[in-house]
Amino acid sequence: MADQQINSASLDTQTRIFAGVDVGSKELVLVVRKNGKPFNPQKFSNTPADHARMAKKLNKLSGIIVCMEATGSYHFDLAVALHDAGVKVMVINPKVSHNFAKVLMNNSKTDDVDANTLAVYAERMDFVPWSRPSNEKIALRCFSRRINALTDQKTAAKNQLHALSATVETPKAVLKDAQAAIDQLDKRIDQLTAGALALIEKHPELSRALVLFTSIKGIANTSAIALMGELLILPADMSHREWVKFAGLDPRAFDSGTSVHKKTRISKAGNSQIRAALYMPVWSAVQHDRHIKAYYQHLLEMGKLPLQACCAVMRKLLHAIHGMLKHDKPFDNTRFYAIPSIAE
């Protein structure tokens, strides 16, 4: 790093300036670049107070573009703070920055180096502005992710109870405690679900989206909340193909020359929460919607394995949801898949 300190007075306001922020759970590392040279990195705490302090500092640098990775939930509040302060923000997939670092042939990986790499990315690549979701959509995502976390805990607790029940030596008090843990998680999930539904009811856009989502057989309120929490915060101008890629459901082919031909798999280079939220509803839809079931059977007849067919249905269902929200129309299973007349 160049031995310089960030000083807004020394920066030419006519020169475009770029910054990268390496986001950690507790610490933020900021690197600002001007004329292709980095200033010394600055460190901030990943707290609301330091988000405001960073936003104030960056807002003084006219025209600055800030780049950061989408690191779970840790980047989100910072992106909101910078956006609300009028700073130009772009948020990229961590895999993109990882591959970009390879192109730059970075031999070291530290927080300072990563922040500088993100600043170089902002400097060299086209600016794609981050779209700030509304406060109610952010709140809904918080509800959905907390419900998902508690659901995972309940699944683990049920597995523990099953293991404890497999042996007669387990004391009844232990079994009772394990069951109490499951009951408590059920109660907490129900309370959060009620809170999410109350939030949805207050906002017409969310209420309408809930009606559209639940028009699909297999998607009830809980699944709808999980999907809405992830999908409604996406930029409105994203295409259905971009949705699929964002969810990591896009096919990934691997062929090289005449000898290397690996099986096509989904990339999984995206939001795993969307894939998880779609998985069980798809299996339910395959059971209860004849058109979705017919499409699934068609894929099996084409030689797809059950899990491959499931992923294909998930991908097609994501296309359908995108169209439903775009055109404000409920799910039409006849458009999802037209059953051949022979099978009628």
Buried (B, 14 or more C-beta within 10 A) or exposed (E): EEEEEBEBEEBEEEEBBBBBBBBBEEBBBBBBBBEEEBBBBBBBBBBEEBBBBBBEBBBEBEEBBBBBBBBEEBBBBBBBBBBEBEBBBBBBBBBBBEEBBEEEEBEEEEBBBBBBBBBBBBBEEEEEEBBBBEEBBBBBBBBBBBBBEBBEBBEEBBEBBEEBEEEEEBEEEEEEEBBEBBEBBBEBBEEBBEBBBEBBEEBEEBEEBBBBBBBBBBBEBBBBBBBBBBBBBBEEEBEBEBBBBBBBBBEEEEEEEEEEEEEEEBBEBBBEBBBBBBBBBBBBBBEEBEBBBBBBBBBEEEEBEEEBBBBBBBBBBBBBBBBBBEEEEEBEBEEBBEBEEEEE
